[in-house]
C-alpha cells in the first residue's frame, strides 16, 4: 500500500503576492511606471482603515487571480477612487446639524497629522471628511491631491485661511464647505476661483440664510 502523501499549505510571502498581482495586471512595481509604488498604496489603505476610513476601488486584474490570493491582497493594484472617514457618534452629534450615518468605530479618528495617509493614493477622485476634526492644517495635505473631483468638508473647522489652497484644486466638480468656519464671502471667493465647480457653502446654504 503506497505511503500517504502529505500535503502542506504554503503561504506566499507578501512581496511575492504583490509581484504576482502586478504582473497579472500589466503593472510594473516601480514608482516611475505607476506614479507611486504598489506597496505604498497598500500601506496607505491600511492607515486609512486604521483611522476609521474606508476605501472604494475599481478592481484591476483577472478574476482568477483575485480568487487565488484574495480580494483584500489585490487592493494593492486596484484603483482607489473614493475615501470616506467616519466620525463617532459623539463627534457627529457635536458637528452635524441634522445627524447622519454612524458606523462602528474601533480605532482613532482622523486628524490633521494622520490625514497625510491619503497622499499614498495620488489618483484619488473623491474624499469625504465631513464632521471630522480636520482643520486648515489638514487641507495642506488635501491640496496635493490634484485629481480630486469631489471634496466634502462639511462640519469641519476649515476656515477662510484654506481658500488659497482649495482654489488650486481646479479638477474639483463638487466642493462642500457648509457648516464650516468659511464665511459667506469666502464661499463666493471659492466660486470665482473654481468656475467649473459646484460650491456648497454658507453663501448659498438655505439653512444658514433662513
Long-range contacts (C-beta under 8 A, 24 or more apart in sequence): 12-69, 14-73, 17-69, 17-73, 18-42, 18-73, 18-76, 18-77, 20-65, 20-69, 21-61, 21-65, 21-69, 21-73, 21-74, 21-76, 21-77, 22-77, 24-61, 24-62, 24-65, 25-60, 25-61, 25-62, 25-77, 27-60, 27-77, 35-122, 35-123, 36-120, 36-121, 36-122, 38-76, 38-77, 39-76, 40-120, 41-75, 41-76, 41-80, 41-120, 41-121, 42-75, 42-76, 43-120, 44-117, 44-118, 44-119, 44-120, 44-121, 45-75, 45-76, 45-80, 45-120, 45-121, 47-114, 47-117, 47-120, 48-83, 48-85, 48-117, 48-118, 50-107, 50-108, 51-85, 51-107, 51-108, 51-109, 51-110, 51-111, 51-114, 51-117, 52-85, 52-86, 52-88, 52-103, 52-105, 52-106, 52-107, 52-108, 52-109, 52-110, 53-83, 53-84, 53-85, 53-86, 53-110, 54-83, 54-84, 54-86, 55-80, 55-82, 55-83, 55-121, 56-80, 56-81, 56-82, 56-83, 57-81, 79-123, 80-121, 80-123, 80-124, 81-123, 81-124, 81-125, 81-126, 82-124, 82-125, 82-126, 82-127, 82-128, 83-118, 83-121, 83-124, 83-126, 83-127, 83-128, 84-127, 84-128, 85-109, 85-110, 85-128, 85-129, 85-132, 87-130, 87-131, 87-132, 91-131, 91-132, 91-133, 92-131, 95-131, 95-155, 95-156, 95-179, 96-130, 96-131, 96-155, 96-179, 97-155, 97-179, 97-207, 100-130, 100-131, 109-133, 110-134, 111-138, 112-137, 112-138, 112-141, 113-137, 115-141, 115-142, 116-141, 118-142, 118-145, 119-144, 119-145, 121-145, 122-146, 122-147, 123-147, 124-148, 125-149, 125-150, 126-150, 126-151, 127-151, 127-152, 128-152, 129-153, 129-156, 130-154, 130-155, 130-156, 130-176, 131-155, 131-156, 132-156, 133-157, 134-158, 135-159, 136-161, 136-162, 139-165, 139-166, 140-165, 142-169, 143-168, 143-169, 145-169, 146-171, 147-171, 148-172, 149-173, 149-174, 150-174, 150-175, 151-175, 151-176, 152-176, 153-177, 153-180, 154-178, 154-179, 154-180, 154-200, 155-179, 155-180, 156-180, 157-181, 158-182, 159-186, 160-185, 160-186, 160-189, 163-189, 163-190, 163-193, 166-190, 166-193, 166-194, 167-193, 167-194, 169-194, 170-194, 170-196, 172-196, 172-197, 173-197, 173-198, 174-198, 174-200, 175-199, 175-200, 175-201, 176-200, 176-201, 177-201, 177-202, 178-202, 178-205, 178-208, 179-205, 179-208, 184-208
